[in-house]
Amino acid sequence: MKVRCGSCRNEFEVAGPGKYSCPVCGSVNVVRDQTTATPPAAVGGYPAAPGVVAGDVPGVVPGDVPPPPPPPPQPPMPKIECPECGFGFFVGQIAVATCPNCEAEVETGIEVAEESDD
């Protein structure tokens, strides 16, 4: 069977399972029996690193469900263009913005809820 060296990526022929030195770099490569190979362990719902056995990681119980994905990113801030000078700029949630280029008052078209003084 052909195997690939884990260090130099050279392919070479081996007889079967065992430890073999790479003929190019001399690194020892372990070839396992593929007929009795067990599936890789899972840690927290993700594949474990090579050599890690499920249950060996502190604080992680085998079969744990992975955490949910992060929330979607916030929508980008609206970009407006100044009607006086044509300069484009981003604004937050405000009804009227001051153009940073010509200092003109620009209506953004964004409805802003009035805060009450209760």
C-alpha positions in Angstrom: 0.0 0.0 0.0 1.1 3.6 -0.6 1.4 6.1 2.2 2.3 9.7 2.4 5.0 10.9 4.9 3.5 13.2 7.5 6.6 15.5 7.4 7.8 15.8 3.8 4.6 14.6 2.0 6.7 12.0 0.0 4.7 8.9 -1.1 6.3 5.5 -0.5 5.3 1.8 -0.5 4.8 -0.1 2.8 3.8 -3.7 3.4 1.0 -3.0 5.8 0.3 -1.7 9.3 3.3 -0.7 11.4 6.0 1.9 11.8 8.0 3.0 8.8 10.8 5.5 8.3 10.4 7.8 5.3 13.1 7.0 2.7 13.5 10.8 2.0 13.5 12.6 5.3 13.7 9.7 7.8 10.6 10.6 9.8 8.8 7.7 11.5 5.3 7.2 10.1 2.7 5.0 11.8 0.4 3.1 9.5 -2.7 1.8 11.1 -4.9 -1.1 10.1 -7.7 0.4 8.0 -10.1 -2.5 8.4 -10.5 -2.0 12.2 -10.2 1.8 12.3 -12.6 3.4 14.6 -14.2 6.7 13.7 -12.6 9.8 15.2 -13.8 10.9 18.6 -16.1 13.9 18.8 -15.7 16.6 21.4 -18.6 19.0 21.9 -20.1 17.9 18.6 -16.9 18.6 16.6 -14.3 16.2 15.4 -11.6 15.8 18.0 -7.9 16.4 17.3 -5.9 13.3 16.4 -5.1 11.2 19.4 -7.9 12.7 21.6 -10.4 10.2 23.0 -13.9 11.4 23.8 -14.2 11.9 27.6 -10.5 12.9 28.0 -11.2 16.7 27.7 -12.1 18.3 31.0 -15.4 20.0 31.2 -16.7 18.3 27.9 -19.1 15.5 28.0 -19.1 13.1 25.1 -22.1 13.7 22.9 -22.4 17.4 23.9 -24.2 19.5 21.3 -22.0 22.3 19.8 -22.9 25.8 20.6 -25.3 27.6 18.3 -23.8 29.7 15.5 -23.2 33.4 16.2 -26.1 35.8 15.4 -26.1 37.3 11.9 -24.1 40.5 11.5 -25.9 43.8 12.1 -27.1 45.5 8.9 -24.7 48.2 7.6 -25.3 51.8 8.6 -27.2 53.7 5.9 -25.1 55.8 3.5 -26.5 59.1 2.3 -25.2 61.7 -0.2 -25.2 65.4 0.5 -27.4 67.3 -1.9 -25.2 70.4 -1.6 -21.7 69.0 -2.4 -22.4 65.3 -3.4 -20.2 63.9 -0.6 -21.3 60.4 0.5 -21.2 59.5 4.1 -22.6 57.0 6.6 -25.1 58.0 9.2 -26.5 56.3 12.3 -30.1 56.3 13.4 -30.7 60.1 13.1 -33.2 62.1 11.2 -30.9 65.0 10.2 -27.1 64.8 9.8 -24.5 67.4 9.2 -22.4 66.9 6.1 -18.7 66.4 7.2 -17.6 68.0 3.9 -19.6 71.2 3.6 -21.5 71.3 7.0 -24.9 71.4 5.3 -27.9 70.0 7.2 -29.0 66.8 5.4 -32.3 64.9 6.1 -31.6 61.2 6.2 -35.1 60.0 5.7 -34.8 57.8 8.8 -37.7 57.9 11.3 -36.4 58.3 14.8 -38.6 57.5 17.8 -39.0 60.4 20.2 -37.8 59.7 23.7 -40.3 60.6 26.4 -39.2 62.4 29.6 -41.3 60.3 32.0 
